[in-house]
Amino acid sequence: MNADIDIFGVYVPSLMILALVAIIANLLIRSALARAGVYRLVWHRSLFDLALFVIVLSGLFSIFQRFVS
């Protein structure tokens, strides 16, 4: 993945943009899970949130790869 994105003359790695999108999506998913009461069933909330972030980021990365290539 060598695709850099040009934002007003500054080249930004595409993985950083995907990570920012994943953080926003992760915040929305976490708030929905908290309202649904899923966190009562989770042993370690921080590890669960980290795993959720990795899953969202890898999903976004896979979608991005299909559009770029």
Phi, psi and omega in degrees: 000093180253015183281112173261145182254130181272114178242102180054042177088359179250124179275122183244134177298138183293332178295327178292321177295317178296323178294321177295319177295321179294324177296317179295315178296322179295320178297319179293318179293319180296321179292324177293321178292324179292321178293326181281348178082022181290330183293346175291336182266355185266135182286311184229106188297321182294318177294321178297317179294322177295316178297322178296319178297317180295320179295316180294317180295318180292325175295316177296322179296319179295317178296318179297319180297323179293325180281329182283317184269000000 
